[in-house]
Amino acid sequence: MRDFLLAFVPIFVAVDAIGVVPVFLNLTEGLDKLERRRIVLQSFVTALAVAVGFIFLGKAVFRVMGVTEYDFMVAGGVLLFVLATVDLVSGVKFARQMPTLGAFPIGTPLIVGPAVLTTSLMLVDVYGLWPTLAAVVVNVALGCVVLLSADILERALGRAGSRAVSKVAMLILAAIAVMMVRKGLTAILTGKAV
């Protein structure tokens, strides 16, 4: 139990479910409750599959392909930046038109992104496979429970407040994307990613 709790906390921070709520509200603006639930379920399945698969296969796949977690950070950051930019500049809800909205960008990289994946790999080495796996599963489930209650926040904010928060969320998403690219490039350029 102790190893589970020690693995749980860093993964909880990396998942940052509360931080995903404004982005989720923005991406699902105008969708009914049933459609939002479908998207949350899709994001849960995707996030869980990616996280569990990565715990078991991540190091091996990266080694075979010659990809580092920093390359992964740069790629995820670029995709998130494009998504945020399209929303902010054009006002087009490009993401909402995607049938895989729950898978990308909500399931991955927002719920389970490079931070969760790299943290999980490190925690497996420190606390073992099963405590880390349990901590990931519980955190992904908690993240999805938070998203299922996102409409409560939306009602509290009202329509204008929700729109304001959604624009700020897209700016934050763009900043997170830049941070991911910066950290990835810094590691690549300083030789950590070899």
Backbone bond lengths (Angstrom), bond angles and torsions (degrees), N, CA, C in turn:
res aa  C-N    CA-C-N  psi(-1)  N-CA   C-N-CA  omega(-1)  CA-C   N-CA-C  phi
1 M - - - 1.451 - - 1.535 111.38 -
2 R 1.326 116.05 -37.98 1.468 120.55 -179.42 1.526 110.21 -61.83
3 D 1.354 117.32 -45.05 1.461 120.67 179.69 1.527 111.40 -63.37
4 F 1.333 116.46 -36.95 1.467 120.33 177.37 1.528 109.93 -61.45
5 L 1.335 117.23 -47.38 1.465 120.62 -178.57 1.528 111.22 -64.73
6 L 1.329 116.42 -38.68 1.464 119.56 179.31 1.531 111.17 -68.45
7 A 1.329 117.63 -30.94 1.466 120.82 176.27 1.530 111.01 -80.52
8 F 1.340 115.96 -31.01 1.464 121.25 -176.19 1.528 112.55 -62.24
9 V 1.324 116.85 -45.19 1.468 121.17 -172.56 1.528 112.64 -62.16
10 P 1.335 120.60 -51.60 1.468 117.99 -179.93 1.535 112.83 -64.62
11 I 1.321 117.22 -32.56 1.465 119.09 178.91 1.528 109.56 -71.86
12 F 1.338 117.28 -36.61 1.468 121.31 176.20 1.526 110.27 -58.28
13 V 1.324 115.95 -44.58 1.465 121.06 178.84 1.529 110.26 -64.87
14 A 1.326 116.98 -42.30 1.471 120.76 -178.49 1.526 112.04 -67.48
15 V 1.337 118.19 -37.81 1.465 121.00 179.29 1.531 109.95 -67.00
16 D 1.324 118.50 -42.75 1.458 124.17 177.15 1.528 112.21 49.28
17 A 1.327 115.71 56.78 1.469 121.60 -176.39 1.525 112.62 -57.67
18 I 1.323 117.81 -39.99 1.464 120.98 -179.82 1.527 109.87 -63.10
19 G 1.311 116.82 -38.69 1.461 120.99 179.45 1.517 113.17 -67.43
20 V 1.324 117.35 -23.21 1.464 121.58 -179.42 1.533 111.58 -80.74
21 V 1.349 117.39 -22.48 1.469 121.24 -174.54 1.529 113.32 -55.85
22 P 1.355 120.41 -50.26 1.463 118.43 -179.43 1.533 113.05 -61.40
23 V 1.327 116.22 -37.20 1.471 119.81 178.15 1.529 109.31 -66.52
24 F 1.324 116.93 -43.02 1.468 121.76 177.40 1.521 110.76 -58.49
25 L 1.344 117.11 -45.43 1.463 121.00 179.66 1.526 110.72 -61.98
26 N 1.320 116.50 -39.89 1.463 120.00 179.40 1.522 110.96 -65.76
27 L 1.321 116.24 -46.36 1.468 120.00 -176.55 1.523 112.75 -69.07
28 T 1.335 116.70 -25.73 1.470 119.89 -177.36 1.522 112.47 -107.96
29 E 1.333 116.79 13.88 1.468 121.07 -179.54 1.533 110.51 -55.44
30 G 1.317 115.52 131.10 1.463 120.40 178.11 1.522 114.56 87.68
31 L 1.327 117.50 -6.87 1.465 119.90 179.11 1.526 109.37 -87.90
32 D 1.336 115.89 148.50 1.464 118.57 179.76 1.528 110.55 -77.70
33 K 1.336 115.15 170.28 1.468 122.08 -174.74 1.534 112.10 -60.34
34 L 1.317 116.41 -39.71 1.465 120.84 179.95 1.532 111.48 -63.78
35 E 1.332 115.83 -43.72 1.466 120.34 178.98 1.524 110.53 -65.07
36 R 1.328 117.01 -39.55 1.467 120.20 177.40 1.533 110.42 -62.78
37 R 1.328 116.58 -41.26 1.471 119.16 178.19 1.520 111.30 -62.34
38 R 1.327 116.66 -40.00 1.461 120.71 177.85 1.533 110.28 -61.52
39 I 1.321 115.97 -40.91 1.468 120.89 179.82 1.527 110.32 -67.01
40 V 1.336 117.64 -40.66 1.473 120.83 178.06 1.524 110.28 -64.00
41 L 1.331 117.27 -42.35 1.466 120.43 177.70 1.526 110.76 -61.78
42 Q 1.341 116.42 -44.19 1.463 121.00 177.80 1.536 110.35 -61.64
43 S 1.327 116.65 -40.53 1.461 119.39 -179.94 1.528 111.11 -68.53
44 F 1.341 117.48 -37.26 1.463 121.46 177.99 1.531 110.77 -62.19
45 V 1.334 116.13 -49.39 1.466 120.47 -179.20 1.524 110.47 -62.01
46 T 1.329 116.61 -44.51 1.469 120.55 -179.59 1.520 111.20 -64.16
47 A 1.335 116.31 -50.36 1.468 120.42 -177.66 1.520 110.89 -59.82
48 L 1.326 115.98 -43.19 1.462 120.21 -179.65 1.529 111.31 -65.83
49 A 1.322 116.39 -44.99 1.471 120.07 -179.98 1.529 111.28 -62.57
50 V 1.327 116.10 -43.77 1.466 119.70 -179.78 1.526 110.23 -65.32
51 A 1.338 117.21 -46.66 1.461 120.48 -177.14 1.527 112.04 -64.63
52 V 1.330 116.39 -47.52 1.472 120.02 -178.62 1.534 110.08 -66.99
53 G 1.330 115.84 -44.80 1.466 119.21 177.89 1.514 111.75 -59.59
54 F 1.324 115.23 -40.01 1.456 119.79 -178.86 1.521 111.69 -67.78
55 I 1.330 116.83 -38.40 1.469 120.34 178.71 1.531 109.81 -60.27
56 F 1.347 116.53 -41.59 1.460 119.87 -177.30 1.529 113.14 -82.09
57 L 1.328 117.41 -35.36 1.466 119.94 -171.07 1.518 115.38 -117.67
58 G 1.339 117.51 -10.67 1.459 121.38 -171.69 1.515 115.78 -51.79
59 K 1.313 116.16 -54.28 1.468 119.38 -177.10 1.525 111.52 -61.89
60 A 1.316 116.00 -41.70 1.466 120.13 -178.64 1.529 111.32 -66.49
61 V 1.331 116.36 -45.07 1.473 120.02 -179.45 1.519 110.39 -63.90
62 F 1.315 116.78 -46.31 1.462 120.04 178.82 1.529 111.13 -58.53
63 R 1.335 115.89 -42.59 1.459 120.67 -179.07 1.524 111.06 -63.33
64 V 1.331 116.99 -46.38 1.466 121.95 -178.86 1.527 111.03 -64.13
65 M 1.334 116.71 -42.73 1.463 120.60 -176.47 1.521 113.16 -84.36
66 G 1.320 117.24 -10.90 1.455 120.15 -177.65 1.523 112.64 73.92
67 V 1.324 116.34 22.12 1.461 122.35 -179.25 1.525 108.65 -100.02
68 T 1.327 115.82 140.43 1.464 119.91 175.26 1.517 109.50 -106.48
69 E 1.323 115.96 166.83 1.467 118.59 176.62 1.524 111.22 -63.81
70 Y 1.336 116.24 -23.33 1.464 119.86 178.87 1.528 110.97 -73.79
71 D 1.334 116.68 -36.24 1.468 119.73 173.22 1.526 109.40 -60.58
72 F 1.319 114.89 -40.70 1.459 122.17 179.25 1.527 110.62 -62.68
73 M 1.328 116.35 -40.64 1.470 120.71 178.13 1.526 111.04 -62.55
74 V 1.316 117.03 -43.74 1.467 120.63 -179.08 1.529 110.07 -63.48
75 A 1.318 116.94 -46.97 1.470 120.50 -179.24 1.532 111.18 -61.62
76 G 1.332 117.82 -46.44 1.460 121.14 178.87 1.519 111.78 -63.37
77 G 1.321 116.75 -39.42 1.463 121.14 178.83 1.516 112.75 -64.13
78 V 1.324 116.08 -42.51 1.473 120.07 179.09 1.525 110.17 -62.41
79 L 1.333 117.33 -44.98 1.469 120.54 -179.79 1.528 111.51 -62.45
80 L 1.330 117.39 -44.13 1.461 120.31 178.78 1.524 111.69 -64.34
81 F 1.329 116.49 -38.24 1.461 120.39 179.95 1.528 110.88 -63.94
82 V 1.318 116.65 -42.40 1.470 120.66 178.02 1.524 110.10 -61.07
83 L 1.310 116.33 -45.81 1.468 121.58 179.75 1.529 110.57 -59.01
84 A 1.327 117.77 -48.51 1.468 121.96 -179.31 1.520 111.23 -64.98
85 T 1.320 117.26 -40.82 1.460 121.29 -178.59 1.520 111.39 -64.66
86 V 1.310 117.17 -44.96 1.469 120.59 179.39 1.522 109.73 -59.17
87 D 1.324 117.57 -43.32 1.462 120.99 -179.72 1.522 111.65 -66.06
88 L 1.323 117.35 -44.69 1.461 120.84 -175.69 1.526 112.78 -72.10
89 V 1.316 116.77 -42.16 1.466 120.62 -173.52 1.523 112.47 -81.29
90 S 1.321 116.40 -46.08 1.457 118.45 -174.22 1.517 112.89 -95.44
91 G 1.319 117.19 -20.84 1.460 120.13 -175.93 1.519 112.58 76.14
92 V 1.337 117.11 0.69 1.467 121.64 179.44 1.508 108.50 -79.74
93 K 1.306 116.45 129.49 1.456 120.85 177.85 1.527 108.60 -83.97
94 F 1.321 113.88 66.46 1.457 121.88 -176.59 1.524 111.28 -56.14
95 A 1.337 116.64 -41.24 1.462 120.31 -176.38 1.522 111.36 -65.28
96 R 1.348 117.38 -36.15 1.448 120.39 -176.46 1.526 111.20 -65.96
97 Q 1.333 117.15 -22.76 1.458 119.91 -178.75 1.528 111.72 -81.49
98 M 1.315 116.74 -6.99 1.459 120.43 -178.28 1.528 110.03 -83.85
99 P 1.341 117.68 130.04 1.463 119.13 178.78 1.529 112.67 -69.08
100 T 1.310 116.67 -15.12 1.465 120.62 -177.86 1.518 111.96 -105.58
101 L 1.310 118.39 27.76 1.457 122.73 -177.42 1.533 112.36 -52.68
102 G 1.317 117.06 -39.05 1.460 119.92 178.35 1.515 112.27 -66.68
103 A 1.331 116.61 -35.67 1.463 120.66 179.53 1.529 110.59 -74.72
104 F 1.317 115.35 -53.45 1.469 121.60 177.61 1.513 107.49 -132.58
105 P 1.272 120.49 126.28 1.457 129.54 10.89 1.527 114.68 -99.82
106 I 1.353 119.34 -0.53 1.467 118.90 -172.96 1.527 111.93 -74.22
107 G 1.336 117.69 -55.88 1.464 120.18 -178.97 1.508 112.25 -58.70
108 T 1.310 113.67 -49.31 1.460 120.96 174.11 1.514 107.33 -144.09
109 P 1.273 121.41 130.81 1.462 128.82 13.44 1.523 115.62 -99.68
110 L 1.361 119.96 7.98 1.464 118.60 -176.41 1.528 113.15 -74.87
111 I 1.335 118.48 -52.02 1.472 119.33 178.71 1.526 109.84 -77.37
112 V 1.315 115.74 -53.09 1.468 120.48 177.76 1.522 107.84 -117.63
113 G 1.312 113.89 99.56 1.456 120.87 179.17 1.511 110.70 -118.61
114 P 1.312 116.17 -165.09 1.471 120.02 -178.68 1.522 113.79 -55.47
115 A 1.337 117.48 -36.67 1.477 119.44 -179.12 1.525 110.83 -63.17
116 V 1.337 116.81 -46.02 1.467 120.47 179.74 1.526 110.18 -65.94
117 L 1.318 116.39 -43.60 1.466 119.91 -176.31 1.524 112.13 -65.48
118 T 1.320 116.65 -47.46 1.467 118.16 -178.98 1.524 111.16 -70.08
119 T 1.342 117.07 -36.98 1.474 120.51 176.72 1.524 109.96 -61.60
120 S 1.329 116.81 -42.83 1.472 121.25 -180.00 1.516 111.12 -60.49
121 L 1.326 116.54 -45.12 1.471 119.35 179.95 1.523 111.25 -61.05
122 M 1.331 116.01 -40.95 1.465 118.97 179.43 1.533 111.28 -67.97
123 L 1.340 116.50 -39.83 1.462 120.19 -177.81 1.524 112.35 -68.62
124 V 1.323 117.32 -31.42 1.473 120.25 176.41 1.527 109.09 -59.67
125 D 1.337 116.00 -41.10 1.469 119.76 179.47 1.533 111.96 -67.45
126 V 1.337 117.04 -31.48 1.464 120.83 -175.47 1.531 112.17 -88.88
127 Y 1.360 117.61 -48.77 1.463 121.47 -172.36 1.521 114.50 -108.90
128 G 1.299 117.07 -7.07 1.457 119.99 179.08 1.522 113.04 100.22
129 L 1.315 115.24 164.81 1.464 122.02 -174.92 1.520 112.64 -65.60
130 W 1.346 118.11 -52.92 1.459 120.69 -170.69 1.525 113.89 -68.70
131 P 1.334 120.00 -43.25 1.471 118.39 176.16 1.531 112.30 -62.61
132 T 1.330 116.25 -38.90 1.466 119.95 179.51 1.516 110.60 -67.59
133 L 1.317 116.77 -44.61 1.469 121.25 179.04 1.527 110.41 -60.19
134 A 1.326 117.51 -44.80 1.471 121.06 178.91 1.529 110.63 -63.09
135 A 1.327 117.27 -41.12 1.469 121.17 179.97 1.530 110.80 -63.89
136 V 1.322 117.12 -39.31 1.468 121.13 178.49 1.524 110.35 -65.47
137 V 1.333 117.03 -47.78 1.464 121.07 -178.40 1.533 110.66 -60.42
138 V 1.333 117.29 -45.82 1.469 120.41 -179.42 1.528 110.76 -64.57
139 N 1.320 118.02 -41.01 1.464 120.81 -179.48 1.523 112.54 -67.71
140 V 1.314 117.62 -39.48 1.464 120.43 177.58 1.529 109.33 -65.12
141 A 1.334 116.55 -42.66 1.467 120.13 177.91 1.528 110.84 -62.25
142 L 1.325 117.63 -43.49 1.468 120.74 177.52 1.528 111.20 -61.29
143 G 1.316 116.25 -41.17 1.463 120.74 178.17 1.515 111.43 -58.73
144 C 1.310 116.44 -41.14 1.461 120.39 -179.59 1.523 111.66 -72.33
145 V 1.325 117.81 -34.16 1.471 120.62 175.10 1.534 109.43 -62.91
146 V 1.318 116.52 -41.19 1.468 120.54 177.75 1.526 109.94 -61.59
147 L 1.335 117.51 -43.35 1.471 120.15 179.69 1.523 111.95 -65.79
148 L 1.332 116.54 -34.53 1.467 119.26 177.58 1.529 111.41 -64.93
149 S 1.321 117.42 -25.29 1.470 119.88 178.69 1.521 112.62 -97.48
150 A 1.322 117.65 11.12 1.462 121.50 -177.85 1.524 112.11 -62.73
151 D 1.327 117.77 -28.47 1.469 119.69 -179.09 1.531 111.87 -65.74
152 I 1.328 117.66 -24.54 1.474 120.87 176.01 1.526 109.13 -64.25
153 L 1.322 116.09 -44.62 1.460 121.31 177.49 1.530 110.15 -62.91
154 E 1.327 115.76 -41.44 1.462 120.17 -179.29 1.535 110.80 -62.76
155 R 1.318 117.03 -42.51 1.473 120.55 178.42 1.534 110.55 -63.79
156 A 1.312 116.77 -39.79 1.462 120.84 -179.34 1.533 111.49 -65.41
157 L 1.328 116.40 -36.07 1.466 120.47 -178.05 1.526 113.01 -79.96
158 G 1.321 116.90 -28.24 1.461 120.43 -174.34 1.522 110.16 80.34
159 R 1.332 116.29 174.55 1.467 121.25 -175.80 1.537 112.61 -64.73
160 A 1.334 116.38 -48.91 1.468 119.90 -179.09 1.526 111.17 -65.49
161 G 1.327 116.25 -42.87 1.460 120.32 178.84 1.518 111.96 -62.82
162 S 1.334 116.34 -39.86 1.465 120.66 178.53 1.520 111.47 -63.03
163 R 1.335 115.39 -41.40 1.482 118.64 179.10 1.524 111.16 -65.65
164 A 1.332 116.25 -41.97 1.465 119.67 178.78 1.523 110.42 -62.34
165 V 1.339 115.89 -46.22 1.464 120.18 179.24 1.528 110.55 -62.78
166 S 1.333 117.17 -37.89 1.460 119.61 -178.33 1.527 111.54 -66.45
167 K 1.332 117.49 -36.51 1.471 120.35 177.79 1.525 110.32 -68.94
168 V 1.334 115.63 -42.16 1.466 119.32 176.63 1.529 109.65 -62.99
169 A 1.338 116.45 -38.77 1.468 120.60 178.85 1.521 111.22 -62.27
170 M 1.328 116.68 -38.25 1.465 118.90 178.51 1.522 111.05 -68.18
171 L 1.345 117.01 -35.58 1.468 119.73 174.60 1.526 110.38 -64.20
172 I 1.337 115.54 -42.21 1.468 119.70 178.21 1.521 110.24 -64.50
173 L 1.337 116.20 -40.89 1.462 120.01 177.74 1.526 110.64 -60.61
174 A 1.339 116.63 -42.71 1.469 120.15 177.39 1.528 110.19 -61.84
175 A 1.346 116.85 -40.84 1.468 120.64 179.24 1.531 111.03 -66.07
176 I 1.333 116.85 -40.61 1.471 120.37 176.57 1.521 109.54 -61.68
177 A 1.321 116.25 -41.11 1.467 120.69 179.23 1.523 110.98 -61.70
178 V 1.331 116.69 -44.89 1.467 120.98 178.76 1.524 110.04 -62.76
179 M 1.349 116.83 -41.49 1.463 120.90 178.73 1.530 110.97 -61.33
180 M 1.345 116.16 -42.39 1.464 119.73 179.28 1.523 110.65 -62.42
181 V 1.336 116.74 -44.94 1.461 120.78 179.37 1.528 109.98 -64.38
182 R 1.341 116.86 -44.42 1.466 121.03 -179.60 1.522 111.46 -59.69
183 K 1.346 116.63 -48.77 1.467 119.87 -179.46 1.526 111.15 -63.74
184 G 1.314 115.78 -41.98 1.464 119.37 178.86 1.515 111.96 -62.98
185 L 1.338 116.30 -47.24 1.472 120.09 -179.31 1.523 111.59 -66.36
186 T 1.342 116.80 -38.90 1.464 119.94 178.45 1.533 110.27 -59.86
187 A 1.319 116.17 -44.81 1.469 119.75 179.56 1.520 110.53 -65.79
188 I 1.327 117.67 -39.72 1.464 120.57 179.75 1.519 110.16 -65.99
189 L 1.334 116.97 -45.88 1.470 121.12 -176.17 1.526 113.36 -71.83
190 T 1.339 116.72 -26.42 1.480 118.72 179.41 1.528 111.74 -91.10
191 G 1.318 116.73 0.02 1.455 120.53 175.62 1.511 115.31 88.87
192 K 1.345 119.49 5.51 1.463 121.80 178.63 1.512 111.57 -71.30
193 A 1.324 117.15 -22.32 1.467 121.06 -171.52 1.512 113.00 -95.57
194 V 1.299 117.77 18.23 1.465 118.98 -176.76 1.496 111.91 -78.23
